[in-house]
């Protein structure tokens, strides 16, 4: 099952629901989704967005 997260409460809630409704043998792929046309990109470098995704995915290992 593919689940995209962006760190928002809504996306993390969707991940929790996916875990609850999926059969036990389900394999998950969690991806960090960031819009490269993000309005704040003018003052928020893409490296910062990338680091946020890396930290978020790392901090969620084993936790849904």
PDB file of N, CA, C and O in Angstrom:
ATOM      1  N   UNK A   1       0.845  -1.155   0.000  1.00  0.00           N
ATOM      2  CA  UNK A   1       0.000   0.000   0.000  1.00  0.00           C
ATOM      3  C   UNK A   1       0.897   1.227   0.000  1.00  0.00           C
ATOM      4  O   UNK A   1       1.853   1.304   0.772  1.00  0.00           O
ATOM      5  N   UNK A   2       0.596   2.166  -0.849  1.00  0.00           N
ATOM      6  CA  UNK A   2       1.362   3.399  -0.958  1.00  0.00           C
ATOM      7  C   UNK A   2       0.635   4.495  -0.203  1.00  0.00           C
ATOM      8  O   UNK A   2      -0.551   4.735  -0.431  1.00  0.00           O
ATOM      9  N   UNK A   3       1.346   5.159   0.698  1.00  0.00           N
ATOM     10  CA  UNK A   3       0.770   6.258   1.468  1.00  0.00           C
ATOM     11  C   UNK A   3       1.731   7.439   1.368  1.00  0.00           C
ATOM     12  O   UNK A   3       2.915   7.317   1.680  1.00  0.00           O
ATOM     13  N   UNK A   4       1.211   8.577   0.932  1.00  0.00           N
ATOM     14  CA  UNK A   4       2.015   9.793   0.844  1.00  0.00           C
ATOM     15  C   UNK A   4       1.748  10.650   2.072  1.00  0.00           C
ATOM     16  O   UNK A   4       0.598  10.849   2.465  1.00  0.00           O
ATOM     17  N   UNK A   5       2.816  11.154   2.674  1.00  0.00           N
ATOM     18  CA  UNK A   5       2.673  12.039   3.820  1.00  0.00           C
ATOM     19  C   UNK A   5       3.454  13.322   3.562  1.00  0.00           C
ATOM     20  O   UNK A   5       4.414  13.337   2.793  1.00  0.00           O
ATOM     21  N   UNK A   6       3.028  14.394   4.216  1.00  0.00           N
ATOM     22  CA  UNK A   6       3.741  15.661   4.116  1.00  0.00           C
ATOM     23  C   UNK A   6       4.009  16.280   5.479  1.00  0.00           C
ATOM     24  O   UNK A   6       4.471  17.417   5.583  1.00  0.00           O
ATOM     25  N   UNK A   7       3.711  15.513   6.522  1.00  0.00           N
ATOM     26  CA  UNK A   7       3.939  16.006   7.869  1.00  0.00           C
ATOM     27  C   UNK A   7       2.714  16.642   8.498  1.00  0.00           C
ATOM     28  O   UNK A   7       2.711  16.937   9.693  1.00  0.00           O
ATOM     29  N   UNK A   8       1.674  16.855   7.705  1.00  0.00           N
ATOM     30  CA  UNK A   8       0.461  17.466   8.250  1.00  0.00           C
ATOM     31  C   UNK A   8      -0.311  16.450   9.091  1.00  0.00           C
ATOM     32  O   UNK A   8      -0.143  15.240   8.946  1.00  0.00           O
ATOM     33  N   UNK A   9      -1.152  16.970   9.965  1.00  0.00           N
ATOM     34  CA  UNK A   9      -1.994  16.099  10.781  1.00  0.00           C
ATOM     35  C   UNK A   9      -2.894  15.240   9.897  1.00  0.00           C
ATOM     36  O   UNK A   9      -3.141  14.073  10.201  1.00  0.00           O
ATOM     37  N   UNK A  10      -3.382  15.821   8.803  1.00  0.00           N
ATOM     38  CA  UNK A  10      -4.267  15.072   7.902  1.00  0.00           C
ATOM     39  C   UNK A  10      -3.557  13.889   7.264  1.00  0.00           C
ATOM     40  O   UNK A  10      -4.110  12.791   7.198  1.00  0.00           O
ATOM     41  N   UNK A  11      -2.332  14.110   6.793  1.00  0.00           N
ATOM     42  CA  UNK A  11      -1.625  13.017   6.131  1.00  0.00           C
ATOM     43  C   UNK A  11      -1.229  11.927   7.127  1.00  0.00           C
ATOM     44  O   UNK A  11      -1.270  10.741   6.799  1.00  0.00           O
ATOM     45  N   UNK A  12      -0.851  12.323   8.328  1.00  0.00           N
ATOM     46  CA  UNK A  12      -0.495  11.321   9.340  1.00  0.00           C
ATOM     47  C   UNK A  12      -1.741  10.567   9.800  1.00  0.00           C
ATOM     48  O   UNK A  12      -1.670   9.381  10.121  1.00  0.00           O
ATOM     49  N   UNK A  13      -2.882  11.256   9.831  1.00  0.00           N
ATOM     50  CA  UNK A  13      -4.142  10.591  10.136  1.00  0.00           C
ATOM     51  C   UNK A  13      -4.510   9.581   9.067  1.00  0.00           C
ATOM     52  O   UNK A  13      -5.011   8.499   9.371  1.00  0.00           O
ATOM     53  N   UNK A  14      -4.258   9.939   7.800  1.00  0.00           N
ATOM     54  CA  UNK A  14      -4.522   9.011   6.698  1.00  0.00           C
ATOM     55  C   UNK A  14      -3.639   7.772   6.808  1.00  0.00           C
ATOM     56  O   UNK A  14      -4.087   6.665   6.508  1.00  0.00           O
ATOM     57  N   UNK A  15      -2.402   7.947   7.231  1.00  0.00           N
ATOM     58  CA  UNK A  15      -1.503   6.809   7.434  1.00  0.00           C
ATOM     59  C   UNK A  15      -2.046   5.897   8.539  1.00  0.00           C
ATOM     60  O   UNK A  15      -2.039   4.673   8.403  1.00  0.00           O
ATOM     61  N   UNK A  16      -2.507   6.497   9.616  1.00  0.00           N
ATOM     62  CA  UNK A  16      -3.067   5.688  10.709  1.00  0.00           C
ATOM     63  C   UNK A  16      -4.277   4.880  10.238  1.00  0.00           C
ATOM     64  O   UNK A  16      -4.418   3.707  10.583  1.00  0.00           O
ATOM     65  N   UNK A  17      -5.147   5.510   9.450  1.00  0.00           N
ATOM     66  CA  UNK A  17      -6.327   4.810   8.928  1.00  0.00           C
ATOM     67  C   UNK A  17      -5.903   3.682   8.000  1.00  0.00           C
ATOM     68  O   UNK A  17      -6.458   2.585   8.056  1.00  0.00           O
ATOM     69  N   UNK A  18      -4.915   3.951   7.141  1.00  0.00           N
ATOM     70  CA  UNK A  18      -4.431   2.922   6.215  1.00  0.00           C
ATOM     71  C   UNK A  18      -3.935   1.702   6.988  1.00  0.00           C
ATOM     72  O   UNK A  18      -4.207   0.565   6.602  1.00  0.00           O
ATOM     73  N   UNK A  19      -3.208   1.942   8.081  1.00  0.00           N
ATOM     74  CA  UNK A  19      -2.695   0.835   8.894  1.00  0.00           C
ATOM     75  C   UNK A  19      -3.852   0.054   9.520  1.00  0.00           C
ATOM     76  O   UNK A  19      -3.798  -1.172   9.613  1.00  0.00           O
ATOM     77  N   UNK A  20      -4.883   0.757   9.942  1.00  0.00           N
ATOM     78  CA  UNK A  20      -6.020   0.096  10.583  1.00  0.00           C
ATOM     79  C   UNK A  20      -6.839  -0.755   9.622  1.00  0.00           C
ATOM     80  O   UNK A  20      -7.336  -1.815  10.003  1.00  0.00           O
ATOM     81  N   UNK A  21      -6.984  -0.298   8.367  1.00  0.00           N
ATOM     82  CA  UNK A  21      -7.871  -1.003   7.433  1.00  0.00           C
ATOM     83  C   UNK A  21      -7.152  -2.030   6.564  1.00  0.00           C
ATOM     84  O   UNK A  21      -7.798  -2.857   5.919  1.00  0.00           O
ATOM     85  N   UNK A  22      -5.835  -1.985   6.542  1.00  0.00           N
ATOM     86  CA  UNK A  22      -5.081  -2.897   5.680  1.00  0.00           C
ATOM     87  C   UNK A  22      -5.000  -4.290   6.309  1.00  0.00           C
ATOM     88  O   UNK A  22      -4.903  -4.428   7.528  1.00  0.00           O
ATOM     89  N   UNK A  23      -5.041  -5.316   5.459  1.00  0.00           N
ATOM     90  CA  UNK A  23      -4.824  -6.674   5.977  1.00  0.00           C
ATOM     91  C   UNK A  23      -3.437  -6.783   6.625  1.00  0.00           C
ATOM     92  O   UNK A  23      -2.524  -6.035   6.274  1.00  0.00           O
ATOM     93  N   UNK A  24      -3.287  -7.704   7.556  1.00  0.00           N
ATOM     94  CA  UNK A  24      -2.029  -7.845   8.297  1.00  0.00           C
ATOM     95  C   UNK A  24      -0.814  -8.051   7.406  1.00  0.00           C
ATOM     96  O   UNK A  24       0.272  -7.575   7.736  1.00  0.00           O
ATOM     97  N   UNK A  25      -0.969  -8.744   6.291  1.00  0.00           N
ATOM     98  CA  UNK A  25       0.177  -9.040   5.432  1.00  0.00           C
ATOM     99  C   UNK A  25       0.548  -7.889   4.487  1.00  0.00           C
ATOM    100  O   UNK A  25       1.455  -8.032   3.667  1.00  0.00           O
ATOM    101  N   UNK A  26      -0.138  -6.769   4.594  1.00  0.00           N
ATOM    102  CA  UNK A  26       0.110  -5.631   3.707  1.00  0.00           C
ATOM    103  C   UNK A  26       1.505  -5.064   3.918  1.00  0.00           C
ATOM    104  O   UNK A  26       1.961  -4.888   5.048  1.00  0.00           O
ATOM    105  N   UNK A  27       2.168  -4.784   2.808  1.00  0.00           N
ATOM    106  CA  UNK A  27       3.447  -4.089   2.850  1.00  0.00           C
ATOM    107  C   UNK A  27       3.178  -2.630   2.505  1.00  0.00           C
ATOM    108  O   UNK A  27       2.443  -2.327   1.565  1.00  0.00           O
ATOM    109  N   UNK A  28       3.777  -1.741   3.270  1.00  0.00           N
ATOM    110  CA  UNK A  28       3.570  -0.310   3.077  1.00  0.00           C
ATOM    111  C   UNK A  28       4.793   0.338   2.453  1.00  0.00           C
ATOM    112  O   UNK A  28       5.931  -0.032   2.744  1.00  0.00           O
ATOM    113  N   UNK A  29       4.540   1.295   1.605  1.00  0.00           N
ATOM    114  CA  UNK A  29       5.578   2.201   1.102  1.00  0.00           C
ATOM    115  C   UNK A  29       5.095   3.588   1.475  1.00  0.00           C
ATOM    116  O   UNK A  29       4.038   4.039   1.034  1.00  0.00           O
ATOM    117  N   UNK A  30       5.890   4.254   2.296  1.00  0.00           N
ATOM    118  CA  UNK A  30       5.551   5.592   2.743  1.00  0.00           C
ATOM    119  C   UNK A  30       6.452   6.561   1.990  1.00  0.00           C
ATOM    120  O   UNK A  30       7.675   6.423   2.004  1.00  0.00           O
ATOM    121  N   UNK A  31       5.846   7.534   1.339  1.00  0.00           N
ATOM    122  CA  UNK A  31       6.619   8.532   0.594  1.00  0.00           C
ATOM    123  C   UNK A  31       6.312   9.916   1.140  1.00  0.00           C
ATOM    124  O   UNK A  31       5.191  10.210   1.555  1.00  0.00           O
ATOM    125  N   UNK A  32       7.316  10.739   1.129  1.00  0.00           N
ATOM    126  CA  UNK A  32       7.146  12.128   1.525  1.00  0.00           C
ATOM    127  C   UNK A  32       6.789  12.930   0.286  1.00  0.00           C
ATOM    128  O   UNK A  32       7.502  12.889  -0.716  1.00  0.00           O
ATOM    129  N   UNK A  33       5.697  13.649   0.356  1.00  0.00           N
ATOM    130  CA  UNK A  33       5.226  14.431  -0.787  1.00  0.00           C
ATOM    131  C   UNK A  33       5.466  15.914  -0.525  1.00  0.00           C
ATOM    132  O   UNK A  33       5.019  16.457   0.485  1.00  0.00           O
ATOM    133  N   UNK A  34       6.174  16.556  -1.442  1.00  0.00           N
ATOM    134  CA  UNK A  34       6.388  18.004  -1.368  1.00  0.00           C
ATOM    135  C   UNK A  34       6.150  18.578  -2.749  1.00  0.00           C
ATOM    136  O   UNK A  34       6.646  18.050  -3.744  1.00  0.00           O
ATOM    137  N   UNK A  35       5.403  19.644  -2.809  1.00  0.00           N
ATOM    138  CA  UNK A  35       5.099  20.309  -4.069  1.00  0.00           C
ATOM    139  C   UNK A  35       6.256  21.219  -4.443  1.00  0.00           C
ATOM    140  O   UNK A  35       6.553  22.166  -3.713  1.00  0.00           O
ATOM    141  N   UNK A  36       6.917  20.952  -5.568  1.00  0.00           N
ATOM    142  CA  UNK A  36       8.056  21.792  -5.939  1.00  0.00           C
ATOM    143  C   UNK A  36       7.615  23.158  -6.451  1.00  0.00           C
ATOM    144  O   UNK A  36       8.456  24.025  -6.687  1.00  0.00           O
ATOM    145  N   UNK A  37       6.327  23.362  -6.623  1.00  0.00           N
ATOM    146  CA  UNK A  37       5.807  24.685  -6.964  1.00  0.00           C
ATOM    147  C   UNK A  37       5.303  25.402  -5.715  1.00  0.00           C
ATOM    148  O   UNK A  37       4.583  26.397  -5.799  1.00  0.00           O
ATOM    149  N   UNK A  38       5.692  24.882  -4.568  1.00  0.00           N
ATOM    150  CA  UNK A  38       5.306  25.397  -3.271  1.00  0.00           C
ATOM    151  C   UNK A  38       5.540  26.909  -3.219  1.00  0.00           C
ATOM    152  O   UNK A  38       6.641  27.374  -3.516  1.00  0.00           O
ATOM    153  N   UNK A  39       4.531  27.664  -2.851  1.00  0.00           N
ATOM    154  CA  UNK A  39       4.612  29.127  -2.841  1.00  0.00           C
ATOM    155  C   UNK A  39       5.757  29.634  -1.976  1.00  0.00           C
ATOM    156  O   UNK A  39       6.402  30.626  -2.318  1.00  0.00           O
ATOM    157  N   UNK A  40       6.013  28.963  -0.862  1.00  0.00           N
ATOM    158  CA  UNK A  40       7.052  29.428   0.056  1.00  0.00           C
ATOM    159  C   UNK A  40       8.456  29.118  -0.434  1.00  0.00           C
ATOM    160  O   UNK A  40       9.434  29.524   0.194  1.00  0.00           O
ATOM    161  N   UNK A  41       8.568  28.407  -1.542  1.00  0.00           N
ATOM    162  CA  UNK A  41       9.891  28.005  -2.028  1.00  0.00           C
ATOM    163  C   UNK A  41      10.784  29.200  -2.322  1.00  0.00           C
ATOM    164  O   UNK A  41      12.010  29.084  -2.291  1.00  0.00           O
ATOM    165  N   UNK A  42      10.177  30.346  -2.606  1.00  0.00           N
ATOM    166  CA  UNK A  42      10.978  31.538  -2.884  1.00  0.00           C
ATOM    167  C   UNK A  42      11.889  31.882  -1.714  1.00  0.00           C
ATOM    168  O   UNK A  42      13.003  32.365  -1.918  1.00  0.00           O
ATOM    169  N   UNK A  43      11.429  31.641  -0.495  1.00  0.00           N
ATOM    170  CA  UNK A  43      12.269  31.943   0.662  1.00  0.00           C
ATOM    171  C   UNK A  43      12.615  30.710   1.478  1.00  0.00           C
ATOM    172  O   UNK A  43      13.344  30.798   2.466  1.00  0.00           O
ATOM    173  N   UNK A  44      12.092  29.556   1.067  1.00  0.00           N
ATOM    174  CA  UNK A  44      12.394  28.300   1.760  1.00  0.00           C
ATOM    175  C   UNK A  44      13.095  27.366   0.771  1.00  0.00           C
ATOM    176  O   UNK A  44      12.438  26.749  -0.068  1.00  0.00           O
ATOM    177  N   UNK A  45      14.410  27.257   0.862  1.00  0.00           N
ATOM    178  CA  UNK A  45      15.167  26.450  -0.104  1.00  0.00           C
ATOM    179  C   UNK A  45      14.684  24.992  -0.147  1.00  0.00           C
ATOM    180  O   UNK A  45      14.242  24.442   0.861  1.00  0.00           O
ATOM    181  N   UNK A  46      14.778  24.388  -1.320  1.00  0.00           N
ATOM    182  CA  UNK A  46      14.348  22.999  -1.511  1.00  0.00           C
ATOM    183  C   UNK A  46      15.107  22.063  -0.587  1.00  0.00           C
ATOM    184  O   UNK A  46      14.574  21.024  -0.197  1.00  0.00           O
ATOM    185  N   UNK A  47      16.349  22.408  -0.225  1.00  0.00           N
ATOM    186  CA  UNK A  47      17.127  21.575   0.707  1.00  0.00           C
ATOM    187  C   UNK A  47      16.431  21.469   2.063  1.00  0.00           C
ATOM    188  O   UNK A  47      16.463  20.416   2.699  1.00  0.00           O
ATOM    189  N   UNK A  48      15.808  22.550   2.499  1.00  0.00           N
ATOM    190  CA  UNK A  48      15.107  22.545   3.783  1.00  0.00           C
ATOM    191  C   UNK A  48      13.903  21.611   3.705  1.00  0.00           C
ATOM    192  O   UNK A  48      13.632  20.860   4.641  1.00  0.00           O
ATOM    193  N   UNK A  49      13.183  21.661   2.588  1.00  0.00           N
ATOM    194  CA  UNK A  49      12.031  20.785   2.389  1.00  0.00           C
ATOM    195  C   UNK A  49      12.497  19.330   2.355  1.00  0.00           C
ATOM    196  O   UNK A  49      11.870  18.465   2.967  1.00  0.00           O
ATOM    197  N   UNK A  50      13.583  19.058   1.652  1.00  0.00           N
ATOM    198  CA  UNK A  50      14.140  17.705   1.569  1.00  0.00           C
ATOM    199  C   UNK A  50      14.533  17.196   2.965  1.00  0.00           C
ATOM    200  O   UNK A  50      14.241  16.053   3.315  1.00  0.00           O
ATOM    201  N   UNK A  51      15.194  18.044   3.753  1.00  0.00           N
ATOM    202  CA  UNK A  51      15.607  17.644   5.099  1.00  0.00           C
ATOM    203  C   UNK A  51      14.394  17.351   5.982  1.00  0.00           C
ATOM    204  O   UNK A  51      14.424  16.425   6.792  1.00  0.00           O
ATOM    205  N   UNK A  52      13.329  18.137   5.827  1.00  0.00           N
ATOM    206  CA  UNK A  52      12.106  17.898   6.602  1.00  0.00           C
ATOM    207  C   UNK A  52      11.552  16.517   6.263  1.00  0.00           C
ATOM    208  O   UNK A  52      11.180  15.761   7.160  1.00  0.00           O
ATOM    209  N   UNK A  53      11.495  16.187   4.977  1.00  0.00           N
ATOM    210  CA  UNK A  53      10.997  14.877   4.565  1.00  0.00           C
ATOM    211  C   UNK A  53      11.844  13.742   5.103  1.00  0.00           C
ATOM    212  O   UNK A  53      11.321  12.724   5.558  1.00  0.00           O
ATOM    213  N   UNK A  54      13.145  13.921   5.048  1.00  0.00           N
ATOM    214  CA  UNK A  54      14.062  12.893   5.545  1.00  0.00           C
ATOM    215  C   UNK A  54      13.875  12.678   7.044  1.00  0.00           C
ATOM    216  O   UNK A  54      13.819  11.539   7.508  1.00  0.00           O
ATOM    217  N   UNK A  55      13.780  13.767   7.799  1.00  0.00           N
ATOM    218  CA  UNK A  55      13.563  13.655   9.249  1.00  0.00           C
ATOM    219  C   UNK A  55      12.204  13.033   9.553  1.00  0.00           C
ATOM    220  O   UNK A  55      12.094  12.179  10.433  1.00  0.00           O
ATOM    221  N   UNK A  56      11.173  13.456   8.831  1.00  0.00           N
ATOM    222  CA  UNK A  56       9.831  12.948   9.080  1.00  0.00           C
ATOM    223  C   UNK A  56       9.758  11.451   8.822  1.00  0.00           C
ATOM    224  O   UNK A  56       9.216  10.708   9.641  1.00  0.00           O
ATOM    225  N   UNK A  57      10.294  11.003   7.698  1.00  0.00           N
ATOM    226  CA  UNK A  57      10.258   9.575   7.386  1.00  0.00           C
ATOM    227  C   UNK A  57      11.096   8.787   8.385  1.00  0.00           C
ATOM    228  O   UNK A  57      10.701   7.692   8.785  1.00  0.00           O
ATOM    229  N   UNK A  58      12.232   9.313   8.792  1.00  0.00           N
ATOM    230  CA  UNK A  58      13.072   8.626   9.766  1.00  0.00           C
ATOM    231  C   UNK A  58      12.429   8.546  11.123  1.00  0.00           C
ATOM    232  O   UNK A  58      12.581   7.545  11.824  1.00  0.00           O
ATOM    233  N   UNK A  59      11.709   9.589  11.513  1.00  0.00           N
ATOM    234  CA  UNK A  59      11.101   9.604  12.842  1.00  0.00           C
ATOM    235  C   UNK A  59       9.871   8.719  12.924  1.00  0.00           C
ATOM    236  O   UNK A  59       9.423   8.391  14.022  1.00  0.00           O
ATOM    237  N   UNK A  60       9.320   8.329  11.792  1.00  0.00           N
ATOM    238  CA  UNK A  60       8.100   7.518  11.765  1.00  0.00           C
ATOM    239  C   UNK A  60       8.374   6.028  11.604  1.00  0.00           C
ATOM    240  O   UNK A  60       7.433   5.234  11.563  1.00  0.00           O
ATOM    241  N   UNK A  61       9.622   5.638  11.513  1.00  0.00           N
ATOM    242  CA  UNK A  61       9.937   4.213  11.365  1.00  0.00           C
ATOM    243  C   UNK A  61       9.322   3.427  12.511  1.00  0.00           C
ATOM    244  O   UNK A  61       9.615   3.672  13.681  1.00  0.00           O
ATOM    245  N   UNK A  62       8.477   2.490  12.158  1.00  0.00           N
ATOM    246  CA  UNK A  62       7.873   1.639  13.166  1.00  0.00           C
ATOM    247  C   UNK A  62       6.734   2.285  13.931  1.00  0.00           C
ATOM    248  O   UNK A  62       6.138   1.650  14.801  1.00  0.00           O
ATOM    249  N   UNK A  63       6.418   3.540  13.621  1.00  0.00           N
ATOM    250  CA  UNK A  63       5.325   4.234  14.307  1.00  0.00           C
ATOM    251  C   UNK A  63       4.296   4.696  13.285  1.00  0.00           C
ATOM    252  O   UNK A  63       4.623   5.393  12.325  1.00  0.00           O
ATOM    253  N   UNK A  64       3.062   4.301  13.502  1.00  0.00           N
ATOM    254  CA  UNK A  64       2.018   4.766  12.600  1.00  0.00           C
ATOM    255  C   UNK A  64       1.036   5.603  13.353  1.00  0.00           C
ATOM    256  O   UNK A  64       0.070   6.097  12.770  1.00  0.00           O
TER     257      UNK A  64
END
